[in-house]
């Protein structure tokens, strides 16, 4: 009796979950995700339980060995279907989504899920007054790198299926804030921030921003509010007026950290990088310095989601070293300076090990973290 052929996409999700759970290398998850859309969904969910964030790398040579391919899934323009397509710019990652910009007028902006075909349209870049002024003054041409890196970072509310969803961005070299809501045709500036913004985050149902001097703002974007604005939080912090680079990082259980990336002059008259972390305690209304990552690994990047996850043998992600900070180091790619590299900072020894440095001087790297990464 002839046996009817069975499509790969028709395998039961429960069976796929069992199979994917037995995989031990990130590259195997990557290969499974290339089979079909259902395998991509299932493999990405299993990946997030066993590993952690995906790493987006904009320029990967065909003969280049990715030394960390057993630890991290690597997303590239080829994986996203943009290989050889200079009309689409990948600008950053947020809550498991990729922010992309069309390179031709009017510079359409989209949020794309790298594991499905879902695409959400946002207002185009041309709706920014700064872009209109730059084009009118011929300061930049329409295919300029300045437009490619015009949006420095983006974060969205919890789900794009929510009727009240909003997207907040840092834009231009002076790092101002703007936002859009569902159905908006243009971006709206968010006033009241005194200096350039270092980072933004959506946590516990609230948008937050932190400027270069350590001032933290609550960004009120409710559709019921006729005058959206950034409101300074009245809490003194130990990092006020510290000019070092600052990140927001989700620490789990609705916790939020402020991470300071600092430089120190060592005995060899060279600068070394180290980190300080502060956590806000609502009960005492005070900031507490974090002295241990408590079995977690912290992922930092300027353009991606910053997050701490359980790691090591004590957790479910046994391929990620605990008490470590995985960070993208080097010059800011949004200023077109390059190059960057991927490094890991050991919290106990304070030592840094470089994991990977791309060959391309203008390579762009950032973490792309599934929304359910803190679960399980």
Residue, then its C-alpha position, 0 to 999 in steps of 0.5 A: x500500500x502506497x504511503x502518502x507523502x507528508x509535508x515537513x510543515x505538517x509535523x505536529x508541533x508537540x513532536x517538533x518541540x520534542x525534537x528541537x529540545x534535544x538540539x545542542x547547537x545554535x547552528x542546528x536551530x538555525x538550519x531547522x528554522x530555514x525549512x519552513x515557517x512552522x519549523x521557524x516558529x517552533x525552533x525559535x521558541x525552543x531556542x529561547x528556552x535553551x539559549x538566549x538572544x539572537x545576534x544580528x550581524x550585518x556583514x558576514x563573509x561567506x568564508x568567515x568562521x563564526x566562533x560563537x555559532x555553538x552559543x548564539x543564533x546568528x541573524x543576517x541579511x541573508x537569513x532575513x531575505x535581504x541578501x544583495x538588497x541595498x533597498x532595505x536597511x536593518x536599523x535595530x531590534x526590539x522585543x523580538x522584532x527588527x526595525x527596517x527602513x526602505x532606502x528609497x523615498x519616502x523611506x518607509x519604516x517597518x517592524x518585521x518578525x524575523x521568525x514569521x512573515x508578519x510586517x507592521x508599517x510605521x510612519x516613513x522617515x520623511x515624516x520627520x521634520x529633521x529629514x525634510x530639512x536635511x533633504x531640502x538643504x541638500x546636506x545629505x543625499x537620498x541614499x546617505x548613510x545618515x538616513x540609514x542610521x537616522x533612527x538610533x533605537x526603537x522600543x514598542x509597547x508589549x504587543x502590536x496587537x494591542x489597540x493602544x500600542x505605541x513605538x518610541x524611538x531615539x533619532x538623529x545625532x542629537x538623540x531626540x525622542x519621537x513616537x507614533x501610535x497605531x494608525x499615525x501617518x507621521x512621527x511626533x516629537x516628545x518634548x521636555x528632555x533636557x539633553x540627548x537620550x542614552x537609552x529607552x525601554x518599555x517595562x511594566x507598562x511604561x516607557x522610560x528614557x534616560x539622558x546622558x546625565x542620568x536623568x530618568x523620564x517617564x514617557x506618557x504616551x497614553x492615547x487619552x493624553x492630549x499632551x504627551x510628554x517626558x516627565x522627569x522622575x523625582x528620585x535622586x540617583x548615584x549616577x546623576x551627572x555621570x557622563x558614561x554610557x548608560x543602558x536600561x536592562x530588563x532584569x526579570x520579574x518586572x525588574x529594571x536595571x540601569x547599567x553604566x559602561x565605564x572606562x578605567x585607566x589601568x597600570x599599563x596606561x590603557x583603558x579597560x571597560x567595566x560595568x556598574x549596575x543599579x536597581x531601583x527599590x520601590x519600597x524604599x524609593x532608593x537605588x541599590x548597587x547590584x553586586x552580583x548577577x546571581x546566576x544570570x547573564x546580561x546582554x547589552x547592545x546600543x540598538x537592541x534589547x538589553x536583558x538579563x536571563x538565567x544562565x549556566x548549569x543552574x538555569x535552562x540556558x546551559x550554553x551561556x556563561x553565568x555572571x557575565x555581560x555579553x556586550x557589543x563594544x567599539x564605536x557606535x555604528x549609527x555614526x558610521x564610525x565602526x568597527x565593533x566587536x562582541x566581548x564578554x565581561x566576567x563579573x567576578x574576575x573583571x576580565x574581558x574576552x573578545x569573542x568575535x570581531x567582524x572583518x567589515x569595519x562598518x559591521x552592525x551588531x545587536x541583540x534580538x531577543x524573543x518576547x518570551x525570553x524571561x519565561x521558562 
